């Protein structure tokens, strides 16, 4: 039996389904443990084999509680799912590994860049990857230079599109009274927006890159999408593996392609993206490769996935009885 733990499980029902489908194909006996602050209100916890409550990931005893769960249930791997827990897991990979539990997370150096949009933009630009022009709030407020308003204001460590705003002018920025160190400003991107799911082996080599067009997004998560093969994004995914040592497993990054075919990358997430299920359905079976690796098999990596696969999400429900 292989046992995986989905951390901050929340609504990740589709991710659990992807792991279960991968296990069935390989005749692997899979047990899924899901943890959340309020598992009784988590759809993913309802469909998991075991659900356990945990404190917030910022709590002092969080790792101790998770470690105890892993020991009790003999967890083989933890799958983090939200940005705010990534660094904590990245910095403690070895402590868990000693006890027999792997954590699907990259090296802390890479996570630190991915969690900071300013650092992300700097590293991308430094290594020749096209990215939107980026400025600090202080620079835009205090410089005599002219900036190409409107600009996009973003929390430096934000996710799910929370806190993002379009700023029309310097005067409008002054009236917002934002904490300068907590935000960045970027030029507006033009064209179609994409999320690119990518998988890296233990050597940091990109084994698969699956872009999907984000036709419709709600609360930062894609609702309607279509897989499209864009070589420029594949080149970027491969280059990320060269730039950052310690990338391992699944990441996703976001970018735009304009009408002339040029691409820009503006964000990296060092975890499973919310839109991963379309990647899986198209043949980018990251969950299968993870289970093969845990099962002592050589993963059958490939980049032979299907274009034109569409995902159209709709609201569904899990029903339970209050206890």
C-alpha positions as CSV (number, residue, x, y, z in Angstrom):
1,X,0.0,0.0,0.0
2,X,1.1,3.6,-0.7
3,X,-0.2,6.3,1.6
4,X,-0.2,10.0,0.5
5,X,-1.3,12.9,2.6
6,X,-3.0,15.9,0.9
7,X,-2.1,19.0,2.9
8,X,-4.6,21.9,3.1
9,X,-7.0,19.6,1.2
10,X,-9.8,22.1,0.9
11,X,-11.6,21.6,-2.4
12,X,-9.0,19.5,-4.1
13,X,-11.4,16.7,-4.9
14,X,-10.3,16.5,-8.5
15,X,-6.6,16.1,-7.5
16,X,-7.6,13.2,-5.3
17,X,-9.5,11.7,-8.2
18,X,-6.4,12.0,-10.4
19,X,-4.3,10.1,-7.9
20,X,-6.9,7.4,-7.5
21,X,-7.2,6.9,-11.2
22,X,-3.5,6.7,-11.5
23,X,-3.4,4.1,-8.8
24,X,-6.1,2.0,-10.4
25,X,-4.3,1.9,-13.7
26,X,-1.2,0.6,-12.0
27,X,-3.1,-1.8,-9.6
28,X,-1.6,0.1,-6.6
29,X,-3.4,0.0,-3.3
30,X,-3.6,3.7,-2.4
31,X,-4.7,5.3,0.8
32,X,-5.3,9.0,0.9
33,X,-5.2,11.0,4.1
34,X,-6.5,14.6,3.9
35,X,-5.8,17.3,6.4
36,X,-7.4,20.7,6.9
37,X,-8.3,23.1,9.6
38,X,-12.0,22.2,9.4
39,X,-12.2,18.8,7.6
40,X,-16.0,18.7,8.2
41,X,-16.3,21.6,5.8
42,X,-13.7,20.4,3.2
43,X,-15.1,18.5,0.2
44,X,-11.7,16.9,-0.4
45,X,-11.7,15.6,3.2
46,X,-15.1,14.0,2.7
47,X,-13.9,11.9,-0.3
48,X,-10.5,11.0,1.3
49,X,-10.0,7.7,3.0
50,X,-9.0,9.4,6.3
51,X,-9.5,13.1,7.3
52,X,-7.7,14.7,10.2
53,X,-8.0,18.3,11.6
54,X,-4.8,20.3,11.9
55,X,-4.0,23.8,13.1
56,X,-3.3,26.7,10.7
57,X,0.1,26.1,9.0
58,X,1.5,29.2,10.7
59,X,0.8,27.7,14.2
60,X,3.9,26.8,16.2
61,X,2.8,23.2,16.6
62,X,1.7,22.6,13.0
63,X,4.7,20.5,11.9
64,X,4.6,18.5,15.1
65,X,0.9,17.7,14.5
66,X,1.5,16.8,10.8
67,X,4.5,14.7,11.8
68,X,2.4,12.8,14.3
69,X,-0.2,12.1,11.6
70,X,2.4,10.8,9.2
71,X,3.9,8.5,11.8
72,X,0.4,7.2,12.9
73,X,-0.7,6.5,9.3
74,X,2.8,5.6,7.9
75,X,2.5,8.3,5.2
76,X,4.9,7.9,2.2
77,X,4.5,11.4,0.8
78,X,3.0,14.7,1.7
79,X,1.4,16.7,-1.2
80,X,1.3,20.4,-0.3
81,X,-1.4,22.4,-2.1
82,X,-1.3,26.0,-1.0
83,X,1.5,28.7,-1.2
84,X,1.6,29.6,2.5
85,X,2.7,26.2,3.6
86,X,5.4,25.6,0.9
87,X,8.4,27.2,2.6
88,X,7.7,25.4,5.9
89,X,7.6,22.0,4.1
90,X,10.6,22.9,2.0
91,X,12.7,23.8,5.0
92,X,11.8,20.6,6.8
93,X,12.0,18.0,4.0
94,X,14.9,16.2,5.6
95,X,13.3,15.9,9.0
96,X,10.3,14.1,7.5
97,X,12.5,12.0,5.2
98,X,14.4,10.6,8.1
99,X,11.1,9.3,9.4
100,X,10.2,7.8,6.0
101,X,7.9,10.5,4.6
102,X,8.8,12.4,1.4
103,X,7.4,15.8,0.7
104,X,6.6,16.8,-2.9
105,X,8.3,20.2,-2.7
106,X,11.3,21.9,-4.3
107,X,14.4,23.3,-2.6
108,X,13.8,26.3,-0.3
109,X,15.8,28.6,-2.6
110,X,13.4,28.0,-5.5
111,X,10.4,28.2,-3.3
112,X,11.6,31.6,-1.9
113,X,11.8,33.0,-5.5
114,X,8.4,31.6,-6.4
115,X,6.8,33.0,-3.3
116,X,8.0,36.6,-4.0
117,X,6.7,38.2,-7.2
118,X,9.5,40.8,-7.2
119,X,12.2,38.1,-6.9
120,X,10.4,36.1,-9.6
121,X,10.4,39.0,-12.0
122,X,14.1,39.8,-11.3
123,X,15.3,36.2,-11.8
124,X,13.3,35.8,-15.0
125,X,14.6,39.0,-16.5
126,X,18.2,38.3,-15.4
127,X,18.1,34.9,-17.2
128,X,16.6,36.2,-20.4
129,X,13.0,35.1,-19.9
130,X,10.5,37.7,-21.0
131,X,8.5,39.1,-18.1
132,X,6.5,42.2,-17.5
133,X,8.4,45.3,-16.4
134,X,8.2,45.4,-12.6
135,X,8.6,48.3,-10.1
136,X,8.4,48.7,-6.4
137,X,5.7,50.9,-5.0
138,X,8.3,53.3,-3.6
139,X,9.8,53.7,-7.0
140,X,6.5,54.6,-8.6
141,X,5.6,57.0,-5.8
142,X,8.9,58.8,-5.4
143,X,10.6,58.8,-8.8
144,X,10.3,61.6,-11.3
145,X,10.2,59.1,-14.1
146,X,7.1,58.5,-16.2
147,X,5.5,55.1,-15.8
148,X,3.2,53.4,-18.3
149,X,-0.1,53.6,-16.4
150,X,-2.4,51.8,-16.0
151,X,-0.3,49.3,-14.0
152,X,-1.2,46.1,-12.2
153,X,-0.8,46.3,-8.4
154,X,-0.1,42.8,-6.8
155,X,0.7,41.6,-3.3
156,X,4.3,40.4,-3.4
157,X,3.4,37.0,-2.0
158,X,-0.3,36.8,-3.2
159,X,-2.1,33.9,-4.8
160,X,-5.6,33.2,-6.2
161,X,-5.7,36.8,-7.6
162,X,-6.4,38.1,-4.1
163,X,-5.5,41.8,-3.6
164,X,-4.8,42.5,-7.3
165,X,-5.9,45.9,-8.6
166,X,-5.4,48.0,-11.7
167,X,-3.9,51.4,-10.8
168,X,-4.7,54.2,-13.3
169,X,-2.3,56.9,-12.2
170,X,0.3,57.9,-9.6
171,X,-2.5,59.9,-7.8
172,X,-4.7,56.8,-7.6
173,X,-1.7,54.9,-6.1
174,X,-1.2,57.5,-3.5
175,X,-4.8,57.3,-2.4
176,X,-4.6,53.6,-1.9
177,X,-2.2,53.9,1.0
178,X,-0.7,50.4,0.4
179,X,2.2,49.1,2.5
180,X,5.0,49.6,-0.1
181,X,7.1,46.5,0.8
182,X,4.0,44.3,0.5
183,X,3.2,45.1,-3.2
184,X,4.8,45.4,-6.6
185,X,3.6,47.1,-9.7
186,X,3.8,45.5,-13.2
187,X,3.0,46.6,-16.7
188,X,-0.2,45.1,-18.1
189,X,0.2,42.0,-20.2
190,X,-1.5,41.7,-23.6
191,X,-2.9,38.6,-25.3
192,X,-4.2,35.3,-24.1
193,X,-3.4,34.1,-20.6
194,X,-2.0,30.6,-20.0
195,X,-1.1,28.3,-17.1
196,X,1.7,25.9,-17.8
197,X,1.9,22.7,-15.7
198,X,5.5,21.3,-15.7
199,X,7.0,18.2,-14.1
200,X,10.7,17.8,-13.1
201,X,12.6,14.7,-12.2
202,X,15.0,14.3,-9.3
203,X,17.8,15.9,-11.3
204,X,15.7,19.0,-12.0
205,X,15.1,18.1,-15.7
206,X,11.8,19.1,-17.2
207,X,10.1,15.9,-18.3
208,X,6.7,17.4,-19.4
209,X,5.2,20.8,-20.0
210,X,1.5,21.2,-20.6
211,X,0.1,24.7,-21.3
212,X,-3.6,25.5,-21.1
213,X,-5.4,28.6,-22.2
214,X,-7.3,30.2,-19.4
215,X,-10.6,31.2,-21.2
216,X,-12.5,31.9,-18.0
217,X,-11.2,32.3,-14.4
218,X,-13.1,32.7,-11.2
219,X,-11.4,33.7,-7.9
220,X,-8.0,33.0,-9.5
221,X,-8.9,29.4,-10.5
222,X,-9.5,28.4,-14.0
223,X,-13.0,27.3,-15.0
224,X,-12.8,27.0,-18.8
225,X,-9.5,25.9,-20.3
226,X,-8.0,24.3,-23.4
227,X,-4.6,22.5,-23.8
228,X,-2.4,24.1,-26.5
229,X,1.2,23.2,-27.4
230,X,3.3,26.4,-27.3
231,X,7.0,25.7,-27.9
232,X,8.1,29.0,-26.3
233,X,6.6,27.9,-22.9
234,X,8.3,24.5,-23.2
235,X,11.6,26.3,-23.7
236,X,10.9,28.4,-20.6
237,X,10.0,25.3,-18.5
238,X,13.3,23.7,-19.5
239,X,15.2,26.9,-18.7
240,X,13.7,27.1,-15.3
241,X,15.3,23.7,-14.5
242,X,18.6,25.0,-15.6
243,X,18.3,28.3,-13.6
244,X,17.1,26.9,-10.3
245,X,18.8,23.9,-8.7
246,X,16.5,21.8,-6.6
247,X,13.3,22.0,-8.7
248,X,11.5,18.7,-8.2
249,X,8.1,17.4,-8.9
250,X,5.2,19.5,-10.2
251,X,5.1,23.3,-10.5
252,X,3.0,25.6,-12.6
253,X,3.7,29.0,-14.0
254,X,1.6,31.6,-15.7
255,X,2.1,33.8,-18.8
256,X,0.6,35.6,-21.7
257,X,1.0,35.1,-25.5
258,X,0.3,38.1,-27.6
259,X,-1.1,38.2,-31.2
260,X,2.4,38.1,-32.6
261,X,3.2,34.9,-30.7
262,X,5.6,36.5,-28.2
263,X,5.2,35.1,-24.6
264,X,5.8,36.6,-21.2
265,X,5.9,34.8,-17.8
266,X,4.7,36.7,-14.7
267,X,4.2,34.1,-12.0
268,X,5.6,30.8,-10.7
269,X,3.8,28.5,-8.2
270,X,6.0,25.7,-6.7
271,X,3.1,23.3,-6.3
272,X,0.2,21.6,-8.0
273,X,-1.9,24.2,-9.7
274,X,-5.7,24.3,-9.4
275,X,-6.0,23.6,-13.1
276,X,-3.9,20.4,-13.0
277,X,-6.8,18.1,-13.8
278,X,-6.9,19.3,-17.5
279,X,-3.2,18.5,-17.7
280,X,-3.9,15.0,-16.3
281,X,-6.8,14.4,-18.7
282,X,-4.7,15.4,-21.7
283,X,-2.0,12.9,-20.8
284,X,0.3,14.8,-18.6
285,X,0.0,12.2,-15.9
286,X,2.1,13.7,-13.1
287,X,0.2,11.8,-10.4
288,X,1.0,8.5,-12.1
289,X,4.7,9.3,-12.2
290,X,4.7,10.3,-8.5
291,X,3.1,6.9,-7.6
292,X,5.5,5.0,-9.8
293,X,8.4,6.7,-8.1
294,X,7.0,5.9,-4.7
295,X,6.4,2.3,-5.8
296,X,10.1,1.8,-6.7
297,X,9.4,1.9,-10.4
298,X,11.0,4.0,-13.1
299,X,8.4,6.6,-14.1
300,X,7.4,6.4,-17.7
301,X,8.0,10.1,-18.3
302,X,6.9,11.6,-21.7
303,X,5.7,14.9,-23.2
304,X,3.2,13.2,-25.6
305,X,0.0,14.8,-24.4
306,X,-3.1,15.8,-26.4
307,X,-3.8,19.3,-27.6
308,X,-7.4,20.6,-27.8
309,X,-8.6,19.0,-24.6
310,X,-11.1,21.3,-22.9
311,X,-12.1,21.6,-19.3
312,X,-15.4,23.3,-18.4
313,X,-15.9,23.2,-14.7
314,X,-19.3,23.6,-13.0
315,X,-20.4,23.7,-9.4
316,X,-20.9,20.3,-7.8
317,X,-21.7,19.3,-4.2
318,X,-20.7,16.8,-1.5
319,X,-23.4,16.1,0.9
320,X,-22.8,14.9,4.5
321,X,-24.7,14.8,7.8
322,X,-23.8,17.2,10.5
323,X,-22.5,15.4,13.6
